[in-house]
Amino acid sequence: MNPIVKRLVRLEERLTPKVNERQLQIVAKLRERRCRRLAAERNDPYEEVLRESLVEDQRFIDNYRGNGTLADVLRYSRRIRLEAAATRTPD
């Protein structure tokens, strides 16, 4: 039993995505730029737009059940956008 547990631990360590601090910094910078641009376009406070973006991203992450590949994430994102557009009522 012990060798099986060791093997499972090694597999988990190898297959678990590693958190890259540099990538997280890049993502944060891109989010900041995008939110500043949106805030300027909509004449909204930057903090409000940033909070909305973070909430939207967290909702996306909580509902995502894919395999984590870039293609799968993009497909899921597109599906969510299309579903949201279909449920909106035309003004």
N, C-alpha and C positions, 0 to 999 in steps of 0.2 A: 504494500500500500504506500509506503514511504517513497519509493522511486516514482510512483505515479504522481504523487503530490509535488515532488520536486520538478518533474517534467512539466506539469501544469503551471507551476510558478514560473518556470523559464519561458514557457510559451506566452504567458500573460505579459511578462516583462518585455519580450521581444515584439509582441504584436500590439501592445498598448501604444497609442500615438504619443510621441514625445512632445512636450511643450517647449517651443523655441521662443525665448524671450525676444529675440530680434524680430521675429515674425509678428509677435503680439504688439511690439512697438510700431511696426509698419501699419498694422491694421488699425491701431488707435489713431495714428496720424491721418490715415485716409478717412476714417470716420469723422475726425475733427474737421478736416477740410470740407468734406461733403456737407456736414451739418452747418458749418459757417456759411457756405454758399447757399444752402436752402434757407437758412435764417434770413440772409440778406434779400433773397428773392421774395420771400413771403412776409418780410418785415415783422418777423417773430423774434423773440429773444433766443439767443444761441443755446442757452441752457435748456429751454423747453424743447427745442428741436433735437438736441443731443439726448435728452431723456426719452423722447418718443422713439428715437433710433435704437437706443439700448433696449427698451421694452419690446420693440418689434423683433430685434435680433434674438432676445431671450425666448420669445414666443416661438420663433422659428426653430431654435435649438431644442426647446422642450418637445415640440411636435415631430421633429425629424427622426425617422426610423430607418434610414438607409444604411448603405455599407460604407459611407464616408468618402467615396471617391469624388473628385471634382465634378465629373460628369453627372453623378447621381445628385449631388447637392444643387447643381444648376438646374437639373430637371425638376427637382422638388420645388425649388424657388419659382420656376416658371409656372408650375402647376398651381402653386399657392396664389400667384399674381392673377392667373387666368380665372381661378375660382372666385377671387375677391372681385374681379371686374364683372363677372357674371352675376354676382349677387347685388352689386350696386344698382340702384335704380337710376335711370336716365333723368336728368333735370330738364 
